[in-house]
Amino acid sequence: MSDKKIRITQVASGNGRKPGQQATLIGLGLNKISKTIEVTATPEVLGMVNKVKHLLKVEELA
């Protein structure tokens, strides 16, 4: 298992997006522009981030 952490910030709205993309944002815990979360970079989380990468800013944490 990886202990790498990432910081995810929502930079665009999920309104008007496909329902799957809106659900992915909610699953990540993001529902407002500028909301930020810090999570462990598991394959599941990275897959969700990849699905909505055009709506997010992702940073690796030391």
WONORVEN-V274264 format. One record per pair of residues at least 12 apart in sequence whose ideal C-beta (glycine too) atoms are under 7 Angstrom apart, sorted by the first residue. I is the first residue (numbers start at 1). J is the second residue. D is the distance in Angstrom with one decimal. If there is no record, write none. Layout:
BEGIN
i->(I	I)
j->(J	J)
d->(D	D)
END
This chain:
BEGIN
i->(2	3	4	4	5	5	5	5	5	6	6	6	6	6	6	7	7	7	7	8	8	8	8	8	8	8	9	9	9	9	10	10	10	10	10	10	10	10	11	11	11	11	12	12	13	14	21	21	24	24	24	25	25	27	28	38)
j->(41	40	41	60	38	39	40	41	61	39	41	58	59	60	61	36	38	59	61	28	36	37	39	49	56	58	34	36	56	57	25	30	32	33	34	35	55	56	33	55	56	57	33	55	33	55	51	52	48	51	52	52	55	48	48	61)
d->(5.8	6.8	4.4	6.8	5.7	6.9	5.9	6.7	4.3	6.3	4.9	5.7	6.6	5.7	6.4	6.1	5.1	4.5	5.8	6.6	6.9	5.4	6.8	6.4	5.5	5.5	6.8	4.5	6.7	4.6	6.8	4.3	6.8	5.6	6.8	5.2	6.2	6.0	6.7	6.6	6.4	5.1	6.9	4.4	6.1	6.5	6.6	5.2	5.2	5.1	5.1	6.0	6.8	6.1	5.6	6.7)
END
